[in-house]
């Protein structure tokens, strides 16, 4: 699961996260780019969409900032990143 840093809403995938973030931008809220090593922020929808498309496509969950990824699945099992590492999954 992925978490919006603006409102703490959770979604299942990157496409849903970006769609959710676009709703914030449409309301003129400033959003931070969800990808690691990127300080981009915007409250203009066309600018946000262009940035994400040009700088981060194709989208990869591993490229998201660490505080956005709150859990992931391994072999269809949900793994909570806050308490379990992948090394401890058998």
MIMI-880269 format. One record per residue (C-alpha): x, y, z; residue in three letters. Coordinates in Angstrom, 2 decimals, padded with zeros to 5 digits. Example, Ala and Ser with C-alpha at 12.3 -4.5 7.8 and 13.67 -1.06 7.14 Angstrom:
<c1=012.30	c2=-004.50	c3=007.80	res=ALA>
<c1=013.67	c2=-001.06	c3=007.14	res=SER>
This chain:
<c1=000.00	c2=000.00	c3=000.00	res=UNK>
<c1=001.06	c2=003.54	c3=-000.68	res=UNK>
<c1=000.36	c2=006.61	c3=001.42	res=UNK>
<c1=-000.33	c2=010.17	c3=000.29	res=UNK>
<c1=001.93	c2=012.44	c3=002.31	res=UNK>
<c1=-000.57	c2=015.29	c3=002.06	res=UNK>
<c1=-003.58	c2=013.65	c3=003.69	res=UNK>
<c1=-002.39	c2=010.16	c3=004.69	res=UNK>
<c1=-004.92	c2=008.48	c3=002.38	res=UNK>
<c1=-003.76	c2=005.01	c3=001.30	res=UNK>
<c1=-004.00	c2=003.47	c3=-002.17	res=UNK>
<c1=-002.92	c2=000.19	c3=-003.72	res=UNK>
<c1=-000.61	c2=001.22	c3=-006.56	res=UNK>
<c1=001.40	c2=004.05	c3=-008.13	res=UNK>
<c1=-001.24	c2=004.92	c3=-010.72	res=UNK>
<c1=-003.84	c2=005.34	c3=-007.96	res=UNK>
<c1=-001.41	c2=007.43	c3=-005.90	res=UNK>
<c1=-000.70	c2=009.76	c3=-008.83	res=UNK>
<c1=-004.42	c2=010.05	c3=-009.62	res=UNK>
<c1=-005.09	c2=010.89	c3=-005.96	res=UNK>
<c1=-002.29	c2=013.47	c3=-005.94	res=UNK>
<c1=-003.73	c2=015.09	c3=-009.07	res=UNK>
<c1=-006.94	c2=015.72	c3=-007.11	res=UNK>
<c1=-004.91	c2=017.69	c3=-004.56	res=UNK>
<c1=-003.28	c2=019.71	c3=-007.36	res=UNK>
<c1=-006.66	c2=020.40	c3=-008.99	res=UNK>
<c1=-007.64	c2=021.99	c3=-005.66	res=UNK>
<c1=-004.50	c2=024.16	c3=-005.95	res=UNK>
<c1=-002.77	c2=022.33	c3=-003.11	res=UNK>
<c1=000.98	c2=022.04	c3=-003.49	res=UNK>
<c1=002.19	c2=018.45	c3=-003.71	res=UNK>
<c1=005.68	c2=017.02	c3=-003.47	res=UNK>
<c1=006.92	c2=014.58	c3=-006.07	res=UNK>
<c1=006.55	c2=011.07	c3=-004.58	res=UNK>
<c1=009.78	c2=009.76	c3=-006.14	res=UNK>
<c1=013.10	c2=009.45	c3=-004.31	res=UNK>
<c1=015.83	c2=012.01	c3=-004.83	res=UNK>
<c1=013.38	c2=014.51	c3=-006.28	res=UNK>
<c1=012.49	c2=017.80	c3=-004.59	res=UNK>
<c1=009.98	c2=018.90	c3=-007.25	res=UNK>
<c1=006.74	c2=020.42	c3=-005.98	res=UNK>
<c1=003.82	c2=022.04	c3=-007.75	res=UNK>
<c1=000.24	c2=023.18	c3=-007.44	res=UNK>
<c1=-000.28	c2=023.38	c3=-011.23	res=UNK>
<c1=-001.81	c2=020.23	c3=-012.73	res=UNK>
<c1=-000.16	c2=020.42	c3=-016.15	res=UNK>
<c1=003.26	c2=021.03	c3=-014.57	res=UNK>
<c1=002.87	c2=018.14	c3=-012.12	res=UNK>
<c1=001.70	c2=015.72	c3=-014.84	res=UNK>
<c1=004.50	c2=016.76	c3=-017.22	res=UNK>
<c1=007.16	c2=016.41	c3=-014.52	res=UNK>
<c1=006.09	c2=012.92	c3=-013.43	res=UNK>
<c1=005.71	c2=011.73	c3=-017.01	res=UNK>
<c1=009.05	c2=013.10	c3=-018.23	res=UNK>
<c1=011.23	c2=012.46	c3=-015.19	res=UNK>
<c1=009.86	c2=009.26	c3=-013.64	res=UNK>
<c1=008.13	c2=007.17	c3=-016.32	res=UNK>
<c1=008.01	c2=004.16	c3=-016.35	res=UNK>
<c1=006.81	c2=004.16	c3=-012.76	res=UNK>
<c1=008.54	c2=001.86	c3=-010.28	res=UNK>
<c1=007.42	c2=001.29	c3=-006.69	res=UNK>
<c1=011.06	c2=000.88	c3=-005.64	res=UNK>
<c1=011.71	c2=004.46	c3=-006.79	res=UNK>
<c1=009.17	c2=006.00	c3=-004.38	res=UNK>
<c1=010.22	c2=007.89	c3=-001.28	res=UNK>
<c1=010.45	c2=005.57	c3=001.71	res=UNK>
<c1=007.70	c2=007.21	c3=003.73	res=UNK>
<c1=005.18	c2=006.62	c3=000.92	res=UNK>
<c1=005.53	c2=002.84	c3=000.79	res=UNK>
<c1=003.82	c2=001.55	c3=003.94	res=UNK>
<c1=003.50	c2=-002.12	c3=003.04	res=UNK>
<c1=004.08	c2=-004.39	c3=000.11	res=UNK>
<c1=003.13	c2=-007.86	c3=-000.99	res=UNK>
<c1=005.39	c2=-010.87	c3=-001.39	res=UNK>
<c1=003.78	c2=-013.97	c3=-002.88	res=UNK>
<c1=000.34	c2=-012.41	c3=-002.30	res=UNK>
<c1=001.07	c2=-011.85	c3=001.41	res=UNK>
<c1=001.00	c2=-008.31	c3=002.80	res=UNK>
<c1=004.27	c2=-007.36	c3=004.45	res=UNK>
<c1=004.21	c2=-004.36	c3=006.81	res=UNK>
<c1=007.48	c2=-002.50	c3=006.17	res=UNK>
<c1=007.39	c2=-000.89	c3=009.59	res=UNK>
<c1=007.95	c2=-004.18	c3=011.42	res=UNK>
<c1=009.10	c2=-006.81	c3=008.90	res=UNK>
<c1=011.89	c2=-006.94	c3=006.37	res=UNK>
<c1=011.89	c2=-009.04	c3=003.26	res=UNK>
<c1=014.84	c2=-011.02	c3=004.67	res=UNK>
<c1=012.60	c2=-012.36	c3=007.43	res=UNK>
<c1=009.96	c2=-013.72	c3=005.03	res=UNK>
<c1=010.32	c2=-017.42	c3=004.27	res=UNK>
